[in-house]
C-alpha cells in the first residue's frame, strides 16, 4: 500500500492575503512535500514497512542508523501534513478550552506566543516548533530536521515549519517576521482543539 500525499485543507491561494503566497505553497507542498512522499514509497517498496501506518514507520525507524533515510522521509511526510492542518486563513487567538489550557500552562496567551516565537527563532538550521501535550501539560518545544514529538512520547497539537523553504520566497531571511505572521494570522486553533480533545 503506497503512502499518499494528503490534499491541502485549503485552496492554494487562500493564505495569500494572510502572508503565505500561492507560490510558496506551489513549491513547498507541490515539490518539497511531494518529494518526501515519493522518496518514502521508493524506500519502503517491497519491505515490511510498506504496510505500516506512517506513525508506526516513524516510531520503528527513529534512531536506527540503517533506516535514517526512511525515518527522515516518513517524518517529513507526517510533519508537513500536520503543518498544513495547523494553518487557517485569518487565524486569530484561541478560545474556549484551548485558551484556558494555554493560560493555565503559560500564564497568558502572550507568554505562550513569546515562548513559541523563541523556540521557532532559535531552532538552528532546519526544524520545527511545536505546541505539545506532555504528561497532561501543555509545553512548547522544538525539533531539528525531520524529528517530531511522536518519537518523544508527546502529543503534537500545533506546529510551525522553520525550514528555510517554508518562508524564503515570502520573507527571505526574516524568520522572525514569518513566525509573527503565523501566530497573528495563520494558526488553526480549531485543529489544536481537536487534537487536544482527542489526546
C-alpha positions as a printed NumPy array, in Angstrom:
array([[  0.   ,   0.   ,   0.   ],
       [  1.609,   3.252,  -1.143],
       [  1.841,   6.283,   1.105],
       [ -0.13 ,   9.208,  -0.312],
       [  0.169,  12.963,  -0.144],
       [ -2.928,  14.282,   1.59 ],
       [ -4.62 ,  17.183,  -0.223],
       [ -4.21 ,  20.663,   1.203],
       [ -7.081,  21.518,   3.594],
       [ -7.496,  24.896,   1.852],
       [ -7.205,  26.392,  -1.623],
       [ -3.531,  27.108,  -2.502],
       [ -4.332,  30.817,  -2.834],
       [ -6.397,  31.064,   0.355],
       [ -3.466,  32.093,   2.559],
       [ -2.159,  34.754,   0.172],
       [ -3.962,  37.664,   1.919],
       [ -2.547,  36.391,   5.22 ],
       [  1.147,  36.338,   4.404],
       [  1.73 ,  32.959,   2.726],
       [  1.771,  33.108,  -1.05 ],
       [  0.418,  30.58 ,  -3.517],
       [  3.937,  30.479,  -4.987],
       [  5.332,  29.313,  -1.628],
       [  2.698,  26.563,  -1.472],
       [  3.405,  25.597,  -5.083],
       [  7.   ,  24.84 ,  -4.127],
       [  6.54 ,  23.751,  -0.512],
       [  3.543,  21.453,  -0.981],
       [  3.908,  20.718,  -4.681],
       [  7.624,  19.941,  -4.7  ],
       [  9.149,  19.506,  -1.212],
       [  6.267,  17.612,   0.404],
       [  5.631,  15.573,  -2.737],
       [  9.315,  14.576,  -2.918],
       [  9.174,  13.196,   0.634],
       [  6.137,  11.067,  -0.284],
       [  7.781,   9.804,  -3.481],
       [ 11.055,   9.013,  -1.688],
       [  9.267,   7.229,   1.155],
       [  7.425,   4.992,  -1.303],
       [ 10.678,   4.137,  -3.096],
       [ 12.492,   3.386,   0.164],
       [  9.739,   1.186,   1.622],
       [  8.623,  -0.604,  -1.536],
       [  8.594,  -4.395,  -1.048],
       [  9.536,  -4.102,   2.637],
       [  7.562,  -4.852,   5.792],
       [  7.27 ,  -1.093,   6.377],
       [  5.178,  -0.563,   3.235],
       [  2.055,  -1.846,   5.03 ],
       [  2.6  ,   0.047,   8.29 ],
       [  0.963,   3.338,   9.22 ],
       [  3.053,   6.469,   8.801],
       [  3.202,   6.883,  12.585],
       [  4.436,   3.308,  13.024],
       [  7.125,   3.778,  10.37 ],
       [  8.313,   6.907,  12.193],
       [  8.491,   5.149,  15.572],
       [ 10.083,   1.962,  14.198],
       [ 12.834,   3.728,  12.251],
       [ 13.707,   6.521,  14.703],
       [ 17.264,   6.15 ,  15.975],
       [ 18.075,   3.29 ,  13.566],
       [ 21.16 ,   4.392,  11.616],
       [ 20.375,   1.894,   8.868],
       [ 16.929,   3.389,   8.351],
       [ 17.664,   7.107,   8.726],
       [ 16.556,   7.838,   5.14 ],
       [ 13.22 ,   6.15 ,   5.732],
       [ 12.75 ,   7.988,   9.022],
       [ 13.572,  11.382,   7.532],
       [ 11.143,  10.991,   4.645],
       [  8.349,   9.401,   6.712],
       [  8.603,  12.048,   9.425],
       [  8.67 ,  14.852,   6.885],
       [  5.551,  13.49 ,   5.178],
       [  3.782,  13.399,   8.562],
       [  5.153,  16.776,   9.702],
       [  4.05 ,  18.551,   6.545],
       [  0.532,  17.124,   6.621],
       [  0.289,  18.222,  10.269],
       [  1.644,  21.663,   9.359],
       [ -0.916,  22.242,   6.581],
       [ -3.672,  21.416,   9.07 ],
       [ -2.127,  23.878,  11.548],
       [ -2.864,  26.693,   9.075],
       [ -6.109,  28.59 ,   8.562],
       [ -6.817,  31.787,   6.622],
       [ -7.257,  34.569,   9.159],
       [ -6.108,  32.679,  12.234],
       [ -6.626,  34.705,  15.396],
       [ -6.383,  33.868,  19.081],
       [ -7.519,  30.678,  20.834],
       [-10.853,  30.481,  22.62 ],
       [-12.645,  28.122,  24.985],
       [-10.801,  25.162,  26.477],
       [ -7.659,  25.765,  24.411],
       [ -7.385,  29.347,  25.669],
       [ -7.957,  28.19 ,  29.243],
       [ -5.313,  25.455,  28.952],
       [ -2.809,  27.909,  27.449],
       [ -3.433,  30.428,  30.223],
       [ -3.026,  27.694,  32.823],
       [  0.189,  26.312,  31.331],
       [  1.92 ,  29.551,  30.319],
       [  0.289,  32.216,  32.467],
       [ -1.094,  34.086,  29.455],
       [ -1.526,  33.835,  25.702],
       [  1.203,  36.472,  25.275],
       [  3.641,  34.328,  27.254],
       [  2.78 ,  31.317,  25.083],
       [  3.459,  33.424,  21.983],
       [  6.759,  34.585,  23.444],
       [  7.891,  31.02 ,  24.167],
       [  6.722,  29.753,  20.776],
       [  8.482,  32.614,  18.953],
       [ 11.668,  31.883,  20.869],
       [ 11.555,  28.158,  20.063],
       [ 10.913,  28.813,  16.375],
       [ 13.531,  31.56 ,  16.076],
       [ 16.284,  29.719,  17.951],
       [ 15.945,  26.368,  16.166],
       [ 19.343,  26.379,  14.475],
       [ 19.144,  25.48 ,  10.808],
       [ 16.16 ,  23.402,   9.746],
       [ 13.425,  22.115,  12.022],
       [ 10.065,  22.664,  13.661],
       [  8.461,  24.496,  16.591],
       [  5.636,  22.694,  18.395],
       [  2.898,  23.074,  20.957],
       [  2.598,  19.649,  22.581],
       [  0.851,  17.861,  25.399],
       [  3.281,  16.041,  27.679],
       [  2.099,  14.199,  30.795],
       [ -1.109,  16.234,  30.725],
       [  0.634,  19.615,  30.461],
       [  0.969,  21.946,  27.511],
       [  4.513,  22.909,  26.584],
       [  6.419,  24.491,  23.707],
       [  9.242,  22.53 ,  22.157],
       [ 11.363,  22.415,  19.007],
       [ 12.904,  19.613,  16.98 ],
       [ 15.712,  19.542,  14.402],
       [ 15.355,  18.434,  10.798],
       [ 12.594,  15.773,  10.498],
       [ 12.301,  14.874,  14.186],
       [  8.876,  15.282,  15.784],
       [  7.106,  14.847,  19.149],
       [  5.805,  11.366,  18.266],
       [  9.259,   9.908,  19.   ],
       [  9.381,  11.59 ,  22.418],
       [  6.057,  10.349,  23.765],
       [  4.425,  13.759,  23.357],
       [  1.09 ,  14.58 ,  21.701],
       [  1.577,  17.219,  18.977],
       [ -1.098,  19.918,  18.932],
       [  0.349,  22.593,  16.607],
       [  3.483,  23.056,  14.518],
       [  5.374,  25.651,  12.511],
       [  7.827,  24.61 ,   9.807],
       [ 11.004,  26.685,  10.125],
       [ 12.922,  25.048,   7.308],
       [ 14.08 ,  27.89 ,   5.078],
       [ 11.979,  26.704,   2.126],
       [  8.853,  27.323,   4.244],
       [  9.344,  31.085,   4.18 ],
       [ 12.155,  32.202,   1.878],
       [ 10.017,  33.202,  -1.115],
       [  7.825,  35.426,   1.078],
       [ 10.184,  36.542,   3.848],
       [ 13.742,  35.88 ,   2.571],
       [ 15.938,  35.632,   5.696],
       [ 13.373,  37.237,   8.038],
       [ 12.34 ,  34.16 ,  10.004],
       [ 11.037,  36.239,  12.97 ],
       [  8.576,  38.042,  10.654],
       [  7.387,  34.678,   9.32 ],
       [  6.854,  33.437,  12.9  ],
       [  4.947,  36.582,  13.892],
       [  2.724,  36.296,  10.843],
       [  1.971,  32.646,  11.615],
       [  0.947,  33.431,  15.195],
       [ -1.088,  36.507,  14.279],
       [ -2.823,  35.392,  11.07 ],
       [ -2.497,  31.69 ,  10.326],
       [ -2.92 ,  29.454,  13.397],
       [ -5.778,  26.982,  13.072],
       [ -6.929,  26.855,  16.703],
       [ -9.822,  24.563,  15.735],
       [ -7.206,  21.945,  14.757],
       [ -5.448,  22.438,  18.098],
       [ -8.768,  21.992,  19.928],
       [ -9.467,  18.793,  18.005],
       [ -6.034,  17.376,  18.825],
       [ -6.403,  18.334,  22.478],
       [ -9.848,  16.736,  22.717],
       [ -8.548,  13.511,  21.165],
       [ -5.482,  13.296,  23.439]])
